[in-house]
Amino acid sequence: MKLVNPIIITTIYISILFFNLLYCQIEHSHNHEHNNELGMAIGIVPGHEGEDSNLGLHLHYVKGLGEHNQFGIGLSLESILDEHQHNSMSLLGLYHFDNGFTIAFAPGILFSEHDGKSETKFTQHIEFYYELEIDKFHAGPQFDIGIEEGELHYMFGIHFGIDI
């Protein structure tokens, strides 16, 4: 399955997030605590390692830090459901802006398989998501960038979370 040019999709997606961020500086009331958060994202990873698009999954637990829990630290598990068994485990640090926008950085270890051989290498993920809130639940668009040695991939998806 051939997708539209990934650069065009990425530009449109980042533009929507940027304008949403500007608009929501005024309109969004960020009211949940983020003291302990369980979250997941599901999305499409286009053209990973020359393959067609694959499903991507992300799970995390984050403990809020700071006076209003704007900062958080936790653990992240990510997987691309492809033939290479692309899985990573990372430490996650994030910042929740008052307007509902969140940015996260997750350095960790990638576990994958190529030609029947298991490999491990350093990985980094940068995540951007926006939260629409309903009490302790939140959901919204998410964009992830994965950086490994000699490789870059990204995921367009939806983030779901609950404050516990």
TAPEBEL-V366627 format. One record per pair of residues at least 12 apart in sequence whose ideal C-beta (glycine too) atoms are under 6 Angstrom apart, sorted by the first residue. I is the first residue (numbers start at 1). J is the second residue. If there is no record, write none. Layout:
# TAPEBEL-V366627
i->{I/I}
j->{J/J}
This chain:
# TAPEBEL-V366627
i->{1/3/6/13/13/20/21/24/24/25/28/28/30/30/32/32/33/33/34/34/34/35/35/36/37/37/37/38/38/38/39/39/40/40/41/41/41/41/42/42/43/43/43/43/44/45/45/45/48/48/48/51/54/54/54/55/56/56/57/58/59/60/60/60/61/61/62/70/71/72/73/74/76/76/76/77/84/84/85/85/86/87/88/88/88/89/89/90/90/90/92/92/93/100/100/101/102/103/104/105/106/107/108/110/110/121/123/124/125/125/126/127/128/129/129/136/136/137/138/139/140/142/142}
j->{52/46/46/143/156/130/101/99/100/99/99/100/98/100/133/163/69/163/64/69/96/64/69/164/62/161/163/61/162/164/60/161/59/160/58/142/157/159/57/157/56/155/156/157/156/80/153/155/80/82/153/82/80/81/82/81/80/155/79/78/77/74/76/92/74/75/74/96/95/94/93/92/90/92/106/89/112/113/112/113/112/111/108/110/123/108/109/106/107/108/104/106/105/130/131/130/129/128/127/126/125/124/123/123/148/149/148/147/144/146/145/144/143/142/159/162/163/162/161/160/159/157/159}
